[in-house]
Structures are given as C-alpha cells and as structure tokens.
Amino acid sequence: MRLSDQTLAQVRAPARRPAYDRAATRVGVVHFGPGAFHRAHQAWYFDRMLATDPGLAICAVSLRTPDLRDALEPQDGLYALAEKEADPTVQVIGAIKEVLVASEDPEAVFERLAQARYVTSTVTEKGYCLTTGGDLDLDHPDIRHDLDTPERPVSLIGWITEALRRRKISGVPSFTTISCDNLSDNGLKLRRAVVRFAEACGERDLAAWIEAEAAFPCSMVDSITPATDDALRVQVEAALGLADAWPVQRERFVQWVVEDRLGADAALFAAAGATIARAVAPFERAKLRLLNGAHSTLAYVGLGVGHETVSAAMADPRLAGFVERMMRQDVAPSLDAPELDVAGYIDDILTRFRNPAIVHKLSQIAWDGSQKLRFRLLETAAEALAAGRPVDRLAVGVAAWMRFVVRQSRAGAPITDPLAETLASVAAACDGSEADVARFLALESVFPAALANDARFRTTVVRAYAGLNTNPDTVLAL
C-alpha cells in the first residue's frame, strides 16, 4: 500500500505525520528545482510553518523533467524524510501541494506565480545563467530563448521576470524571491539578473518597478543530503508501513539563514527554525572557513593516513584534535559574525563530522581542490599573516593537498579538478624535496602572488609538506 492522503492515517508511530489539516492548506510558495535538497530542507521548514499559516503550501515546479511529478502525484505530494543519525527518525512531509512540469503546462505555472507570496529556487549555480563576473549572460542559449519567447521561458530568470511583468500589469504587488542555492550574495545576483533581463527585453519601466518593489533577500542553506537509494526506500517502508516512491534523507542538522527582508513573516520563519539575519555574508564566510575549510583539511590529511570517510577520520584522535584546534584557534579569529555563536557553530560542525550514519567520502571532498583552497584556507591564512597570527595548522591542509596531488599522479589515479592536466604536470616534476612546494606555489590560478611570495607562509608549508611524509604524528600534534 502506498503513502497518500487516503492512507496517511495508517502511518505507524513513531513516524510523524503533518501537524495540520492538509485539506485546509493553500499554495503560497512556488519552488523551482524540487530536488532532494529542497524536499529535505526548505519544504521541511514550510511544513513547520503550515501549522501556523495554512497559506504557505508549495507548488513545486520542475523546469524540464516529469520524474518527481510522476513519483509524487499518486502520493498527493506526500513523501517521507529520514534523519540519518545514530537514533534515526522518519516523518511525513505534507508541504508540497502539487508538482508541475513547466515545459508541459507553462500557463499553469504562471497561474501559481500570479498568487504566490514566495518564489524559491534550488537550480544550482549554473541555473542562473551568469557570466564569470556574476552578471546575466545574455548570450546563454536559455536566455536568448527567453528573450525571443518570454511567454514560454526555460530559465529561472525568464520565469521570474515574466511573472513579475504580469503582476505589474495586473496591479498585484511583487512576490518575495529567495534563492536557496550555494551562490555567494545569491539574492543580489538574482535580483541583478532579473533586472538586466527586463532591460534586455526593452522593459525599462518593469526593470525600475522590480528594483523599487521586489525583494530578493540573500540566504544560506546547509544540511548534508545523501541521494535516495533502495536501502532508504526499504527503511522508510518499514517505518511507515507504507511504500514511498521517492523518500529523501539528510542529517539532523539543518540551517537556513535568510536576510531580514521578510516583513511580518520574519517571525514565522524564525519560529520554524530559520535564522533571520541583518547580513548573510558573515554566515557564508563562517561556513566556508569553518565547515568547508575543516572538510578539506580532513580530506587531504585523512586520505594521506588511510581514512576513507569523514566519520572515520574524526574517529582518529589525532585528526579530530587537530581540526578542532585549527577551527577554534586559527579560523574563528578571522570571523566577524556578531549574529553567529561561533563556538556553538564549531560544536555543531564537530558533531556533524562524527555522525556515523552519514557516509561522506573524503575522496569526494578532495575534488576540485585548486578551485576551493583559496576560499577555504588561503584567504584565512593571508588574513592571519596580516594580523601577525601563526598559520602552521592552516598550512597543513595546503601541504596535504600538494601531497594528495603527487600521490594521485604517481598512482596513475585520476585527479578530479579543472586544472587536472596542469596539476599532473607539476606532480610529475616533484621529487619529494622542498622544491615541490615552490612548484605548486607558482600556480597563479591557485595561489595569490602576495601569499605565495610570503616567506612565512612558504616556510610553514614546506615544513608541513616534509612532516606529513616523515612524521605525520608530529604535524598533527600542532
């Protein structure tokens, strides 16, 4: 028997059911890109809000494929969310009222957008059709299509702009648009792209109206969400006593930071667990430097000493202690985040890293290091040097990345990185001496010149590079 409105009452305890009358809910949110993360994250928050405000049910819009609609339509939009912890829980999420496929029925989507209070999105960074400078790419094929046929858009930018144009004509105030993608200053970039699209359409009055009336708060999201697999389906069916075609799973930790541009609804979001902040950027920086910086360090050092997953690396007292000291003593002083409890956030991260129910492979975290190091470790190191603070622990993650690249190259293993060929060439020239570090530091696309030429930084990286090879215990005792 399958999960649906008709069978919802049969869900077994202790699995939880929606704490509201689904029949009384109304669509007030249109979400573009309803993948697993949205259903495990934003939909969970709106599910909590529906107990107070029945006008915030979700119309989930798949831009191209019908897979989610086909899976959830027989279930009346219901699905299960499993929290992967040592004490796992399962609950039924009822926030999604319907799933539409934009390419099949664009007018149905526009009808929902005409009445929406919120438009949210998880379409990945490339779904915003931006240039490398962060502006709208007017030469992008999807944008060119939407400029030619705005009534049948294929891009997120095209959908939002045309929906706002119709609301302006009808005298209806703008909805609030919240980007939930991992894109720095996402609200600002989305707003700028929509305004630019309106201008490119020749709609200067619309562009001015959007700039004056439409809210695009920045936001930051976080929660590890492994892909759905058959093991999850079996677990969920056993918990519910009902089959679910497409359940989702995540860790218990979940974070949604939203810029304080929600008006009266700010209290509603906060009551559901979201953080309403004057500025989102300090939270983004804390995530990059504390969570992601520690992740990268764990990955490169952990792989070097034989670990495969984050939880296994954290079960190694040497690594766990090293990463905690780095976060508290080296990274935390670089943060200016008055609205964030930094010490508590570090506690949360360490707990998350130790979660044995989340299998997070170090090899996957190690991908694309040439693109990630600058934001995760190098900027923190540069600021520490400028402030006269030591960078010994921060240099370890950098040196471990160099060791990782050399090790992969010598083993003939692939290097998953946009600079794979360049890195392989550098690694081939390495001989294990301190000259190896100079070869890597010469990569201007990875290391800013001011940092690469700083004698203090070079010395600490050389020392860490040598120590990781001859005596990693001493390095991890720093």
N, C-alpha and C positions, 0 to 999 in steps of 0.2 A: 504494500500500500504506500502511496506517495504523499509527501507533505503537500498540503494545500489548505485553503480556508476551511474546507469541509472536514479535514482531518486534524486541524490544529489542536482541537481539544484533546486529542488522543496522545499528544506528545508526553512522553514519560518524564516523571521527575527523576533526578533534579534538574534536567534540562529546562531552561527558562523560555517562556512564551512572551510575546509582546505585552507590555503593561498598559494597554489601551485598546479601545474598540477600533479595529481596522476599518470597519464599515463607515465610521464617522470621520475618517481622515480625508483630507483633500490635497491634491497636488499643489505644492507651492515652491518646489525646487526642481529645476531641470539640470540634470547632470550629464555632461558629455564625457564619454570614455568610461563606462561602468565595468572596469576590470576587477580583478580580485582585490586590489588595494582599496579602491573606492568602497567596495561592499564590506570590507573588513574595517574600514576607517570612517570616512565621512557618513556613510549610511548608518553605522553604529551610533554616531553622535546624533544624527537626526532621529533615529529610533528612540533615543532617550528624550529628545525634545518633544516628540509626538505625545508623550504622556501629559505634557503641559499645553502644547499648542498643536491641535489636530490639523492645522493648515500647512504643515511642513513635510508632507509626504513627497516622495521623489518620483519624477518621471525620468527614467534612465534612458539616455539616447546613445545608441551605438551608431557611430558615423557610417560604418560600411557593412559589417558582418552581422548575420542574424543569430549567431550561435547562442548568445546569452538569452535573447528573446525566446528562442526555441526551447531552451532548458528551463526557464523560469515561468513562462506563460502557463503551462499546465499546473504550476505550483502557485499561481496567483501572485507571483513575485516573491514568495517566501523562500528563505534559504537558511541554512544553519551556519553559525560562526563558532568555530572551535578555538579556544585559547590554549596554546601549546605551552604548558608549564608542567612542573612536577605533579601538580594537582590540577589536571585539565578540566575545563568546563565547556559546555555546549549550550548555546542559546539560539533561538529562532529570531531572525531579524525580519521585521514587517514593514520597514520604511519605504521599500520600493513598491509603488502602487502599479506601475506599468513599465514595460520596456518597449521602446520604439526603435525602428531601424530607419535612420534619417534618409538613406538613399531610396527607400521604398515608399515613404509617405512624408515628404517634406512639409506639407501643409499641416499635418497632424502635429509635427514638432513646433511649427510656428504658432499653432493654437495654444500649446502649452506655454511657449515663451511669452505670449501676449498676456498671460495671467501670472507669470512666475514672480515670486519675491526674490529668489536667489537663483543664480546660474553658477554652477560649479564645474570644475573640469579636472580630469586626470588623463591627459592625452600625450604625455611625455614631452620633453623639451622640443623635439623636432616637430610636434604638432602645432607649434606657434608660428612656424614658417618665418623664423628670424634670420637675419644675417649674423655673421660672427661678431659684429658690433652691437647686436641686440635690437636692431631696428627691423621693421617689417620688410621681408624680401619680396618686392613687387615682381620679381622675375620667377618666383616659385610657381611651378605648374598649377598647384591648387589655388593660389592667389590669383593667377591670371584667369583661371576658370571662373572664379567667383566674381571677378570684376566684369567678366563678359555676361555671366548669368547669375546675378545676385539672388534671384528667386529660387534657385536650386543650388545652394552652396555645398561645398565639400570640406571646407576648412572651418576650424573653430572660429577664426577671425571673421570669416564670411557669415557664419550663423549669427554671431553676436551682433555684428553691425547691422545686418538686415532686420533682425528682431528689434533692435533699438530704433531703427528708422520707422518701422511700422508703429511702434509705441509712440514715437514723437508725433507722427501724423494723426494718431488717434487721441492725442492729448493725455496719454497714460504715462505716469512717471516711470523712470528707468528702474529696472531690477538692479540688485547688487550682484556683481560678478566676483567670485572668489576662485582664483587659480590655486589648485592643490598639487601642482607639480613641483618637483625639485629644481627650481629655477630661481636664482637669486633675484630679489626685487620683482617677484613674479607679477604682482598686481600692477606695478608701474610699467613693466614691459608690455603686459597685455593691454592696458589702457592706451599706451602709446601706439601699439599696433592697430587697435580698433580705430583710433582717431585718424591714423595715417591711411587706413583703408577707406574710411569715409571721404577723406580728402581726395584720394585717388579715384573715387567714384564721381568726383565733381560735386559732392555733397558738403560744401563748406559750412552751411548752416547746421547740418547734422553733426559735423565734427565739433563745432562750437558748443552745441547742446550737450553732446557727450562729455566734453571737457568740463562743462559747468554743472551738469546734473547727475552724471553716472558715477557710482562708487565702485572702485576696483581695489579693495583692501589687499595688502600683501598677506601671505600666510605661509606657514611652515608646517610640514607634516612629518610624522615619524612613527613607524612600527614595522618590525620585520614580518613580512607576509610571505611564507613559502607557498609554492604553487600547489594547487589542488591535485591530489593523486588518488589512486584507488584505495590506498590504506586509509586516507581521510574519509572517503565515502563509506567504507566499512565501519570506521569508528563512529561516524555520525548516525548511521542507520541503527547501530547497536544502542546509541544513547537516546535517540528519538523514538525508536520503534517504528520509524517511517523512512522511506527512501528519499534521498535528496540528490537530484541530478548534478547539482553544482554547488556544494558547500564551499566555504572558504576557511582559512586558518591564519592565525597570527599569534605573536607573543602577547602576553597580558599588557605590557607597557604600550601605551598609545598616547600620542601627543599631537595636538592641533593648536598652533599659535596663530591668532588672527589679529590683524591690525584693528585698532579701535575705531572702526568706521561703520559700525552696525546699528547705530542709533539705539532705540529702545530694545532691540533684540540682543544686545550685548549681554544682558543679564541672563537671557535664555541660553545662549551659547555657553556662558560661564557655568551655569548650573548643570549643563550636560557634560562638563569636564574640559571644555576648551579654555585656553589661556587667552585673554583679551589684553593686548599689549599696545603701548603707545608706539613702539617701533619693533618690527620683526627682525631686523638685521642683526641685533645682538644675539638673538636666539639662533639664527642661522650660523653665525660665527662660532658660537659655542658648540653647536652640533658638528661643524666641520673640524674644529680643532680638538675637541674632547672625544666625541664619538668616532668620527672618521679618522682622525689622527691616531688614536689608540688602536683602531681596527687595522690600519695599515702597518703600524709597528708590530702588532701581534702577528699579522700575516707573514711579514718578511722574516722576522726573528723566529716565529713559531715554526715556519716551514724549514728554516735552517737547522733547527734542533729536533726535527722529526715529527711534529704535530700536524694534524690534518684539519681540525675544526677549531672554531673559536672556543667552545666549551672545553675541549681537550687542552688547548693552550692555557686557559685560565685555571685548569686543574694542576698546572705546573707552578709551584710556589715561586720559582724564580721569575717567571714571566708575569704572573699576576701581581707580584710585589713591584716589579719594575714598572709596569704600565700604570699602576696606581700612583707611584711616586712621580712619574712623568706628568700625569694629569693634574695632580694636586700642587706640585711644586714648580713645574715648568710651564704648563699650559694655562692653568687658572689665572696666574698673574697677568696674562696677556689679554684677559677679557674685561670689557667694561659693559656689564649687563645688570643694571640695577634692579630690573624686574625679574631676574632669574636667581633662584637659590642654587648657586654654582656647586656648593658642597653636596647638596642633596641630589643635584643632577648627576654628579660623578658617582654617588652611591647607586643611583638608578642604573647607570651605564654598566657598572661593575656587576650588578645583579643580573642584568640582561646578558652580559657576556658569559656568565656562568650557567645559563639556562641549558640543561642537557636535552630538553625537548625540541630545541631549535638546532637543526644541523646546518651550520653556516660554514661552508668550506673556506679555509684560508686561501686556497688556490684561486678561488673566485674573487676574493677581496684583493688579491695581488694583481688582478688585471689592470691595465691602463695606468700603471704607476707613473709614467712620465707626465701624464696629464693631471694626476691627483696630488703629487708631492707638494707642489707649490702651495696649494690651499690648505693641505692637511698638516704639513710640518714646516715647510721652508719659510712661510710668512711669520709663523710663530718664532722660529729661530732668529730671523732677521730682527724682529722687534725685541727679542730678549737680548741680543747683542747690543742693540742701540741703547737699551736700558742698563747695560752692564751686568746682566744676569747670565749665569752659565748655560751652555747649550749641550752639555755632554750627553744627557739622555735623549734629547731631540735628535742628536746626530746619529744615534744608534739605529733608529728606523731608516734613516737615509743610507747609512752604510750597509744595512741589511738588504735594502732594495738593490744596491750595487752587487752584493754577493748573490742575490737571487737571480739577477740577470746573467751573471757569469755562469752560475750553476746550470741554469736552463740551457744556455748556449752550449756548454761543454757536453751536456747530456743529449744534445740534439732534440730537446723538447721545445715545443712552440712557445713563443713569447707573445702573449695576447696584449698588444699595445699598438697604438697608431704609429709609433716610432720603432716598430719591431726590427726592421732591416737595419736602421741606424744603431740600435742597441746591440744587435748581434755583431755588427762590425766592431763596435767598441769592445765588446766582450772578447772577441777573437784576438784582440791585441793585448789583453790583460795577462799578466804573468804572476799575479799574486803579490806584487810589491806595492808600495805606496803610490807608485806612478799610476796604478789603476784608478785611484781616486781622482787624480788630475785629469785623466781621460774622460771620466764621467762629468766632472765639474765643467769641462769645456763645452758641454752640450747647452748652448744658449737657450734653446727652446724649453729646457727643463729648469736650469739654474740661473736666476738673475745674476748679472755680472757682479753687482756690488756684493752679493753674498758669496759667490764662487771665489772672488778675489780677497775675501776677508781672511786674514791669516788665522784668526782664532777659530773660525768655522772649519777651514781646511784642516787645521791641526786636530781638532776633535773628531772629524770624520775619518781621517787617516788612522787615528788611534782606535776608533771603534771598528773600522774595517779590518785592521790587523787582529784585534782582540776577538772578534767574532769567529775568526778562523783558528786561533791558537788557544784561547781560553774564554769561551762564552760565559762561563760562570762568573768570572771577574767582571765582565762587561755588564751582566745583568744584576750585579751587586751595587751598581752605581746608585 
